[in-house]
Structures are given as structure tokens and as C-alpha cells.
Amino acid sequence: MSTWWLMQAARRAADARPEPEVTVDHDGVVLVDDGRCHLEPWDTFTGHIETERQFILLRAPGEPTVTLPKRTFPDAALVAECRRLLAERLPAR
């Protein structure tokens, strides 16, 4: 099996898996995946990066830990609210 084929198979498997439900609020980031709920408090993170398609929350030393795809937000107002909360709680990198 070629490396290319394995990469494509992994990408299809990742695309088929539903994304975890993510809630961002004043306490931190709540991830719900496979029925399990996990709170990541704000002090878990050291900063964030915003790209055109996602928010990336970082841990020391700059390791990505949580990715928040913007497509999972139902509308632009919620993307803006997430941006505001991130700016309020975490430094931009």
C-alpha cells in the first residue's frame, strides 16, 4: 500500500467522523464528543490563533490543543461572539 493511499484513507475516515460539539463561554471551552462532556478552563490555554476557517487554541509551548472550525457555528454573529470571548480571555498569537 502506498503512503498516498493511506493518507487518503485517513482523511476520509476523519471526514466521516462527526465533529465534537463545542461550546465557548465565560468558564472555558466545553467539548462534547461521543456523549462525553469535558470542560477545558481558560487557564488551560496560553493563547489563540484565528485563521480564515478556524480558531486554534494553544497550550504552552504553543502546541495546538483545540480547533474550533468556523463552519460549526450556525451564523456569523456566533463567530463574532467567539472571537470576542477569545480576545477577552486569551492573547492572540
KEFI-269451 format. One record per residue (C-alpha): residue in one letter; x, y, z. Coordinates in Angstrom, 1 decimal, padded with zeros to 4 digits, always signed. Layout:
<recs>
<rec resn="A" px="X" py="Y" pz="Z"/>
...
</recs>
This chain:
<recs>
<rec resn="M" px="+000.0" py="+000.0" pz="+000.0"/>
<rec resn="S" px="+001.3" py="+003.4" pz="-000.9"/>
<rec resn="T" px="+001.7" py="+006.3" pz="+001.6"/>
<rec resn="W" px="-000.6" py="+008.4" pz="-000.6"/>
<rec resn="W" px="-003.4" py="+005.8" pz="-000.3"/>
<rec resn="L" px="-003.0" py="+005.6" pz="+003.5"/>
<rec resn="M" px="-003.2" py="+009.4" pz="+003.8"/>
<rec resn="Q" px="-006.3" py="+009.5" pz="+001.7"/>
<rec resn="A" px="-008.0" py="+006.7" pz="+003.7"/>
<rec resn="A" px="-007.1" py="+008.5" pz="+007.0"/>
<rec resn="R" px="-008.5" py="+011.7" pz="+005.6"/>
<rec resn="R" px="-011.8" py="+010.0" pz="+004.5"/>
<rec resn="A" px="-012.1" py="+008.4" pz="+008.0"/>
<rec resn="A" px="-011.6" py="+011.8" pz="+009.7"/>
<rec resn="D" px="-014.1" py="+013.4" pz="+007.4"/>
<rec resn="A" px="-016.7" py="+010.8" pz="+008.1"/>
<rec resn="R" px="-016.4" py="+011.2" pz="+011.9"/>
<rec resn="P" px="-018.7" py="+013.8" pz="+013.3"/>
<rec resn="E" px="-017.1" py="+016.8" pz="+014.8"/>
<rec resn="P" px="-017.4" py="+017.3" pz="+018.6"/>
<rec resn="E" px="-019.9" py="+019.8" pz="+019.8"/>
<rec resn="V" px="-018.0" py="+022.8" pz="+021.2"/>
<rec resn="T" px="-019.4" py="+025.5" pz="+023.5"/>
<rec resn="V" px="-017.3" py="+028.5" pz="+024.4"/>
<rec resn="D" px="-018.4" py="+030.5" pz="+027.4"/>
<rec resn="H" px="-017.1" py="+032.5" pz="+030.4"/>
<rec resn="D" px="-015.9" py="+029.3" pz="+032.1"/>
<rec resn="G" px="-013.9" py="+027.9" pz="+029.2"/>
<rec resn="V" px="-014.4" py="+025.5" pz="+026.3"/>
<rec resn="V" px="-016.7" py="+022.6" pz="+026.7"/>
<rec resn="L" px="-016.2" py="+019.7" pz="+024.3"/>
<rec resn="V" px="-018.9" py="+017.0" pz="+023.9"/>
<rec resn="D" px="-017.7" py="+014.0" pz="+021.9"/>
<rec resn="D" px="-019.3" py="+010.6" pz="+021.8"/>
<rec resn="G" px="-021.6" py="+011.7" pz="+024.6"/>
<rec resn="R" px="-018.7" py="+012.7" pz="+027.0"/>
<rec resn="C" px="-018.5" py="+016.2" pz="+028.2"/>
<rec resn="H" px="-015.2" py="+017.8" pz="+029.1"/>
<rec resn="L" px="-014.5" py="+021.4" pz="+030.3"/>
<rec resn="E" px="-011.2" py="+023.0" pz="+029.4"/>
<rec resn="P" px="-011.0" py="+026.1" pz="+031.6"/>
<rec resn="W" px="-009.4" py="+029.2" pz="+030.1"/>
<rec resn="D" px="-006.3" py="+028.9" pz="+032.2"/>
<rec resn="T" px="-005.6" py="+025.7" pz="+030.3"/>
<rec resn="F" px="-004.7" py="+027.8" pz="+027.2"/>
<rec resn="T" px="-001.9" py="+030.2" pz="+026.6"/>
<rec resn="G" px="-003.2" py="+031.9" pz="+023.5"/>
<rec resn="H" px="-005.1" py="+031.6" pz="+020.3"/>
<rec resn="I" px="-004.7" py="+032.0" pz="+016.5"/>
<rec resn="E" px="-007.5" py="+032.9" pz="+014.2"/>
<rec resn="T" px="-007.4" py="+031.8" pz="+010.6"/>
<rec resn="E" px="-009.9" py="+032.2" pz="+007.8"/>
<rec resn="R" px="-011.6" py="+028.9" pz="+008.6"/>
<rec resn="Q" px="-010.9" py="+028.3" pz="+012.3"/>
<rec resn="F" px="-009.9" py="+029.3" pz="+015.8"/>
<rec resn="I" px="-006.9" py="+027.4" pz="+017.2"/>
<rec resn="L" px="-006.4" py="+027.4" pz="+021.0"/>
<rec resn="L" px="-002.9" py="+026.9" pz="+022.2"/>
<rec resn="R" px="-001.2" py="+025.3" pz="+025.2"/>
<rec resn="A" px="+002.4" py="+026.0" pz="+026.3"/>
<rec resn="P" px="+004.7" py="+026.0" pz="+024.4"/>
<rec resn="G" px="+002.4" py="+027.0" pz="+021.6"/>
<rec resn="E" px="+001.0" py="+023.5" pz="+020.9"/>
<rec resn="P" px="-002.4" py="+023.4" pz="+019.3"/>
<rec resn="T" px="-004.9" py="+021.7" pz="+021.6"/>
<rec resn="V" px="-008.4" py="+022.6" pz="+020.4"/>
<rec resn="T" px="-009.5" py="+023.6" pz="+017.0"/>
<rec resn="L" px="-012.9" py="+025.4" pz="+016.5"/>
<rec resn="P" px="-013.9" py="+025.3" pz="+012.9"/>
<rec resn="K" px="-015.9" py="+028.3" pz="+012.0"/>
<rec resn="R" px="-018.3" py="+026.2" pz="+009.8"/>
<rec resn="T" px="-019.6" py="+024.6" pz="+013.0"/>
<rec resn="F" px="-021.1" py="+028.0" pz="+014.1"/>
<rec resn="P" px="-024.7" py="+028.4" pz="+012.9"/>
<rec resn="D" px="-024.2" py="+032.1" pz="+012.0"/>
<rec resn="A" px="-021.7" py="+034.9" pz="+011.7"/>
<rec resn="A" px="-022.9" py="+036.5" pz="+015.0"/>
<rec resn="L" px="-021.8" py="+033.5" pz="+016.9"/>
<rec resn="V" px="-018.4" py="+033.5" pz="+015.2"/>
<rec resn="A" px="-018.1" py="+037.2" pz="+016.3"/>
<rec resn="E" px="-019.1" py="+036.3" pz="+019.8"/>
<rec resn="C" px="-016.5" py="+033.5" pz="+020.0"/>
<rec resn="R" px="-013.8" py="+036.0" pz="+018.6"/>
<rec resn="R" px="-014.8" py="+038.5" pz="+021.4"/>
<rec resn="L" px="-014.6" py="+035.8" pz="+024.2"/>
<rec resn="L" px="-011.2" py="+034.6" pz="+022.9"/>
<rec resn="A" px="-009.9" py="+038.2" pz="+022.7"/>
<rec resn="E" px="-011.1" py="+038.8" pz="+026.2"/>
<rec resn="R" px="-009.7" py="+035.6" pz="+027.7"/>
<rec resn="L" px="-006.6" py="+034.7" pz="+025.7"/>
<rec resn="P" px="-003.8" py="+036.6" pz="+023.9"/>
<rec resn="A" px="-003.7" py="+036.4" pz="+020.1"/>
<rec resn="R" px="-000.5" py="+034.8" pz="+018.7"/>
</recs>
